[in-house]
């Protein structure tokens, strides 16, 4: 029995990319007649490309969601700092917008 990783609740309608890859591999191992083999080979190649693209898009989306969550946290921190009378409440936003290369372990 293979372990299926938990999916993101936001992606409940998304296909299991690992299961798709396994099905494509199983399909690729089936012997085909000469007439069918050409068409199936093209479909498998296109499907593999789509699978890689979907995996990359999933990873990109996760990175964008993380950035959005970090920016939201920085906005909330800035608003809280303003309410507390901090002299520079926007420092949280500036720090987050500067990006990871400018953080140098500060926080």
C-alpha positions in Angstrom: 0.0 0.0 0.0 1.4 3.4 -1.0 1.2 6.4 1.2 -0.8 9.3 -0.2 0.4 12.7 1.1 -2.2 15.0 2.6 -3.4 17.6 0.2 -3.9 21.3 0.7 -7.5 21.9 1.6 -7.6 24.7 -1.0 -6.6 22.1 -3.6 -9.4 19.6 -3.0 -10.3 19.3 -6.7 -6.7 19.0 -7.8 -5.5 15.6 -9.1 -2.9 13.6 -7.2 0.2 14.2 -9.4 2.0 11.2 -8.0 -0.9 8.9 -8.9 -1.1 10.4 -12.4 2.6 9.8 -12.9 2.3 6.2 -11.8 -0.6 5.7 -14.2 1.4 7.2 -17.1 4.3 4.9 -16.3 2.1 1.9 -16.2 0.6 2.9 -19.5 4.0 3.4 -21.1 5.0 -0.2 -20.2 2.1 -1.7 -22.2 3.1 -3.1 -25.6 1.3 -1.4 -28.4 0.7 -2.3 -32.0 2.6 -0.2 -34.6 -0.5 1.9 -35.5 -1.4 2.6 -31.9 2.1 3.0 -30.6 2.8 6.3 -32.4 -0.4 8.0 -31.1 0.0 6.7 -27.6 3.7 7.7 -27.5 2.7 11.3 -28.4 -0.1 11.4 -25.8 2.3 10.1 -23.1 4.9 12.7 -24.0 2.4 15.5 -23.9 0.9 14.1 -20.6 4.3 14.0 -19.0 5.0 17.6 -20.1 1.6 18.7 -18.7 2.3 16.8 -15.4 5.6 18.6 -15.0 4.0 21.9 -15.8 1.2 21.3 -13.2 3.7 20.4 -10.6 5.7 23.6 -11.2 2.5 25.7 -11.1 1.6 24.0 -7.8 5.0 24.9 -6.4 4.7 28.4 -7.7 1.3 28.8 -6.1 2.5 27.6 -2.8 5.3 30.2 -2.9 2.9 33.0 -3.8 0.6 31.9 -1.0 3.5 32.1 1.5 4.4 35.6 0.3 0.8 36.7 0.7 0.6 35.3 4.2 3.9 37.0 5.1 2.7 40.3 3.7 -0.6 40.0 5.6 1.3 39.3 8.8 3.5 42.3 8.2 0.5 44.5 7.6 -1.2 43.3 10.8 2.1 44.0 12.7 2.3 47.5 11.2 -1.3 48.2 12.2 -0.7 46.9 15.7 2.5 48.9 16.0 0.7 52.1 14.9 -2.0 51.4 17.5 0.7 51.0 20.1 2.3 54.3 19.2 5.5 52.9 17.7 7.6 55.6 16.1 8.0 53.6 12.8 5.1 51.2 12.4 5.8 50.7 8.7 9.2 49.1 9.5 7.5 45.7 9.4 6.2 46.2 5.9 9.5 47.7 4.7 11.4 44.7 6.1 9.0 42.2 4.5 9.0 44.0 1.1 12.8 44.1 1.1 13.0 40.4 0.5 14.9 37.6 2.1 18.4 38.7 0.8 18.1 42.0 2.8 16.9 40.4 6.1 20.4 39.1 7.2 18.9 37.4 10.3 17.1 40.5 11.6 13.6 40.2 13.0 
